[in-house]
Amino acid sequence: MSFKKNKIKPKDLSRKDFIIKTSVAVGSAIFIPKVLFSQECESTTQDILGPYFIENAPLRTVIAHADEPGQRLFIAGRILQSDCETPIAGAMIEIWHANDVGCYSINLDCITGNPDNDYFNLRGKMYSNQSGQYAFETIIPGYYGNRPRHIHIKITTPSNEVLISQIYFSNDAFCDTDPWCQNADDRIVSLQENNNGFYGELDFNLETAVDGLILGDVNFDGNVDILDLLTVVDIILDNTDADDFQMYAADVNEDTIIDILDIIAILNIILNVNLSFKSLKKSNLLIGNQIVSIDAVGDIAGIQLQTSGDFKIVRNLLPYGWALHHTKDTILIFNQYGNLNIPKKLFEYNGELRIVSNTVTGWNFQRQQADININDQFFKLLDPYPNPFNPKTNIIVDVKQKNTIRIVISDIRGRELSVLYDGFLDIGKHSYTWNAKNYPTGIYFVKVINQNHQKIKKIMLVK
């Protein structure tokens, strides 16, 4: 598992947001370079890999589930070049450690912890940002045998230098008898405690003079241009096999999802789009007479549709300067020249088209989801009320023809959270209530679906 191409307590943060929040929590000095010109610069010492390293851990900065037993731990720092000052951007950082009783998931039969039944429990990977910063949240590991508490870390630079090491903690009596910890003075972290848990900081100095990656430079030629844009399109459409570092560079907005927002971010870099565009407020996708159209308040820069059904796009209806790329289940539409021609009609199709999910964005590449309005001859989804709501909202479906109907609640990434009804409905109005007491504040979607049609309404939970 790696970057998501298109498509928990606690919520996973983007690497950018996590570093900002962590640096505020720990204190403003967390990312101040520790090595001054008058001090000696030394590379971080290595340590044993150990027997429990597993490849392909998921991309995440929150390594431990909120209900994982143990004390919460926050570690942050920078990945630096051999001068101990210059950052390395896009270094891949892999983390794994034991749970609070010293058991490693996957390799051992752990009878405690792992409340979410996560195959990669207490394992994850992340990338340093453009300033070399990294940060992750987990728990303080327990003792594995007679070894001191430790966190395994493997750092791989974009130029393939590798540092395999371990993080230890101060005042651990087991360190005195551990041959690896005794040689790890540069990797023993002093922890501080506040209401959220324990915090520590640690920089890693690698024996390299390579700067790392530029976000958007997917082909690594030192520039962000149309070639990078087309590569990102191919990544989203699954037309190319990208390696981990290309995936990092393609995630321009650093939200761990590669999608239309990254395409628009790259276009912003290439075109230096001016501020004459109006901010996108909301949008509606309209499907009828075998044509897909869009109506918006504000200016659209890009659209991504995840689709299903047996259909074929037969005519591109976009104005000059707009591009349309698609595969069987993904359609990308974007303003490739940055002009002011905003589309109404998008494309004409034959067959049965269902829009499973959609992402719409303006030039600020903020993620939005459009309401979907389809021919009302089968059923209508009335506006949910109240909206915003806390914690209950009422949902009414007006059935025009007898139908087998499915009514579901999904989150902003299209994941189904609750099925309110799934079965046959007679003609007439049918009312349902969604109780969101167990869900956090945020945007959700009501979807009403039959075999060939769907309607979607956006709802806002405010607690």
N, C-alpha and C positions, 0 to 999 in steps of 0.2 A: 504494500500500500504506500502511495506517495501522494504527490499533488493530485487534487481532483481536477479532472479536465473540464467537466461541465456539470456537470450536474448542477450524563454528561453532567452530571452535575460536576464540576463546574463547566462553564462554557469555555471552549477552546478559543483563545485570543489569537489574532494574527501576530506574527513575530514582531511587527512594528508596535502594535498596541501593548503587547506584553512587556517589551523592553521599556516603554514609556512608563507604564504603571509600576513596574518593578523598581525603576530608578527613583520614582517619586517615593515609593514605600520605604526604600532602604536609605535614601538620602541623596542629595544632589551630587555628592562627591563620588558616587559609585563608579562613574566612567571617566574620572580624571586620571590621566596617565600616571602610573605609580613610579615609572623610571624617569629620572631627570638626567640631564647630560652629565652630571657629575657622578652618577651611579653606574655601577657595572651592569651590563645587560647580559643575561644568560638565558639560553633556551630552556623551556620547560622539560623536566626530566621525564623519561618514559617509565612504564610499568608493565606488568604482565597483562596479556589479553584475558587470561582466564578461560575456563572451559565452557562458559555459558553465553558467549556472544552468538546472536542470531541475526542474520541479515533481514532486510525488508521490514524493519519496524515502521510503524505509521509515523507520518509527519505530524508532530504536535509539540507544543511547548508545555502543556499540562500533562505530565507523565502519570500522575496518580489520580484515580477517581476521587471525587469529593468524600465518599464514604470509605475509602481505603483506610484500614486501621493504621495508626501512627501519627506522629507529629508532623505538621506541614512544614515543608522546607522550600525556600526560594534561593536559587543560585543564579548569579548574573556576572557578567564580565565581558572581556573582549578577546578576539582571536587576532594576534599581532604577528608581524613579520619579525625577522631576526634582529631588527634594531629595537625591539620592544616598544615601539611607538606607532609604526605605520600599520593601519588596519588591513585585514584580509576580508574582503567581501565575498560572500557565497561559500564559505567553508562549511562542509557538511559535518554536523556534530551528532554523533550517535551515543545515546545514554542507555544504560541498563544497570539494575541493582536488585538486591534482595528485598523482600518485604520486611515488615517490622519484627518478624521472628526468624529472619535469616534464610527464607526460602525463595528460590528463583523460579519464576513462572516458565512454562514450556519444558525446561530441563528436569525439574523436580515436581513431585506430587505435593502441591501446596494445599493444605486443608484449611488455611485461614486466608482472609483478604480476598481481593478480586471480586468486589460486589457486583460488577457489571459483566462478569464472565468474559472478560477481555482476553483473547488469546495472547496478545502482546502486553499483558499486565506489567506495569513498571518498566516499560521499554518505549523508546521513541527516538525520533531524530528531528533536527531542526537545522537552520542555516543562519550563519552570521549575516547581519544586515550590512548596508553600505558603509557603516562606521565600524564594522567588525564586531558589533555588539551581539551577544546572545543572552538568553535568559530562559530558565525553566522552573516549573513548580512541581514538586513531588512530595514524598515523605522522607523522613530520616530513616535510612535502612537499619535493619537489625543486625546482630552479629551472626556471621556465617562461620561456624566452628569457632576457632580461636583467633580468627582474624579481626582486626578493628573494623568499625563501620566504614564502608567505602562505597563509592559510586564509580562504576566503570565508564570511561569516555574514550571514544575514538574520533579523531578529527582528521578529515581528508580535505585538502585544499583543491581548488579547481585545477591546479597543475599537478595534482596527484601526490603531493607530499603527505605522509601519514604520520600522525602522532597517536600512539596507543598509551593510555595512562589511566590513573585512578585519582579520585578526589578523597581525601581523608579529613578528619575533623579534630580540632585541638582538644587537649585534655582527655584523650582516649587512652586508657591504661594499656590496652592491648597493643598499641603502637610500639611500646618499648620492646616487645618480643617478636614483632613482625618484621622480617627482613626487608620487605618492600616498603612498608611505611617508614622505617628508619631512614631510608634514603629519599624521602619525599618532603623535605622541609618546604619546598616551593609550592607544594600542593596540599598543605594542611590548612584548612579554612577555619577561621574563628567566626563563630556564629553569634548573632545578636537576636534578641527575641522581642516581639511586640504582640499585639492582639491577634494578628493573622498567623503567626508561627515564627519560625527561625529563618534568618537571612544571612547570607554570606556572599562574598565576591571573590572571583578568581580570574585572572588573565592567563592566557596560554600564549607563549612565545614560540613560534615555529621557526625552523631553520630554512627560511625561504625569503626571497625578496620580490615575490610576485604579488601584485596588488589584489588580485581576485577578479570578480565579475562585475559588469555594469548591468543593472536591471534594464531589460529590453534588448540587450546585445546577445541574441540567442545563437548567432553563428560565430560569436567570439572573434570578430574582426576589428573590434575597437570602435565601431560605429553603430548607431541605432537608425535603421533605414527600412526601406520597403522589403528587403530580403528577410529581415527579422519579422516584420509584420506577417508575411506570407508563411513563414515557418510556424508562427503562433497559430495562424488559421489551421494549418495542417495538424498541429498538435491537438487542437480542440476537436477537429473532425476525425481524429484517429487515422490520419493519412501518413504519419511518420512515427518512427520509434525514437523518442527523445531520451537522452540520458538524464541522470539526476541534476546535473548542473545546467543543462538546457532548460529543464523544468523550473529550476530556481530563477534563471534569467527571464523566463517567460512570465513569471508571476510578478508583473511590474508593480501592482498595487499591494503586494505582500499580504494577501488574505488567504493564501494557500489554495485558492481555486483559480484555475486557468480558464478564462472565459472571455466574453465580449468586453468586460471592463478592462482587461489587459490590452485588448486590441485598441480600444479608445485611448488608453494611457500611452501606448506607443505612438498612435497618431498625434496625440498632443505633443510628444517629443519631436516628431518629424516636422509637423506643420506649425508648431507654436501658435495654436489656435487662439484667436483674439477673443475678447470678452463681449463681442456683439451678440452672442447667442444668449437666449433667454434660459434661465434655469428651468430644468424639467420638474414639474410639480406632480403630475399624474398622467396616466395614459390608459387607453382602452383598446384592446384588440377586437376587431369586428370580423366575424366569419359568416359569409352568406353568399349564395349564388356562385359558389366555387371560387370566391375571391377572398383573400385576407387583406384587411386594411387596418390602419391604426389612427386613432384620434388622440391628441395629447394637448395638455396645457404646458407650454414651454417647448423647447427645441430638443429633439431626439438626436443622439449621435450614433447609437448602436442598439441592435436587438438580437437576442439569441432565443431561439425556440427549440425546445425538446419535443419531439413529435412521435406519434405512433399512427398506425393505420396503413392501408394500401392506397397510396396516393402518388401523384407525379406532378411536379411543378412544370407547367407548360408555357408560362409567359412571365417574364420579369417586368413588373410595372413601376419600378423605381425611377426617380428622376436622374438626370445626368449627374455623375459624380458619386453615385452610390453603388456599392458592391453587394452581391449576393453569392454566398458560397454555401453548399449544403451536401449532406449525405442523407441516408435513409431516415435517420432519427435526429439530426441536428441541422438547424438553419441559422446561418450568420448573415446579418444585414448591417452595414455600417457606412458612414459618410466618409469615404476615403480621401476626398479632396478638401474637406472642411468648408464646403460652400453652404449657402443659405437656403438651398432647395430642400425643403423638408417633405418627406413623402406622406401621402395619404393612403393610396393603394400600394400594396407591397408585391403581391404576386397572384397569379391565377393558377389553379390546380385542377386536376381530374382525380376522381376517386374519393376515398373516405379519409379525411384528415382530422386527427385529434391533437391538440396542443396539450402536452402533459405538464409542462412548466415553461415559464418564460422569464427572461431578464431584459429589462429595458434601462438604458442609461443616457444621461446627457453628457456634456463635455467635461463635467466634473467627475466623471466615472464613478458615480454613486449608484449602488445597486437598488433597483426598484423592480416591482412586478406589476404588470398591467392586469386590470380586470379583463375578463374574456366574455364577450357577448356573442351569442350564436342565435341563429334563427329560432324564434320563440314558438314554433308550431308544436313542439313536443312538451316543453316545460319552461317555467320561468323561476329564477331564483330572486326573490325579493330582497331588498336591502336588510341585512341583519340589524337587530336593534336590541338593546342600546349598542352604539358603536361610536367611540370607544366604550369598553365595558370592564366590569370587575365584580365577581369573577364569571358571571353568566351572561350569555347573549342568546337571543332567540332567532331561529332560522326558519323561514317559511318557503316552501316549494309549491308552486302552483302548476299542477299537472294538467296539460291540455289533452293528451292522449294517454291511454293506459300504457304504463311502461314498467320495466324493471329498472329501478333507480338505485344508485349508490351515493350516499352523502358522507363526505369525509372532511376532516380538518387536517391541514398540513402546515408545516412551518415554512420559513422563507426559502429553505433549500429544497422544498418539494417532498420532504419526508412525511409520510402519513402518521399522525399522532392519535387520531380517534376516528372510528367509523360510527356515525350516528344512525345510519340505516343502510341496509343492503337487501333489497327484495322488490316485490311487486307493489306498485301504487296505483290506485284508482284515480280517475279524474277528480280534481278538486284541490283545495289547499291543505297542506300537511305541515304541521308545526313541530319543531325540534329545539332542544336547548342544549347548548354546550357549556359545561361547567369547567372552567380553566383554573381551578384553585391550585392544582399541582404544577402549573406552568409559570414561567417567568414573564415579566413584562416584555412585550414585543409585538411584532406584526405576524399575523397568522392568516390562513386562507380557508374559506369554505368552498368546497368543490362538489357540484352535483353532476353526476355522470350517468349516461346510459350507454348503449352499445356504440353509438356513433356521434354523440353530442355531449358537450359539457358546458357548464357555466361556473364562473369563479368570482367570488367577492372577497375583498380584503377586509380584515377586521383587526382592531388594535386592542390588546389587553394592557390596561394601565393599573398597576397596583400601588 
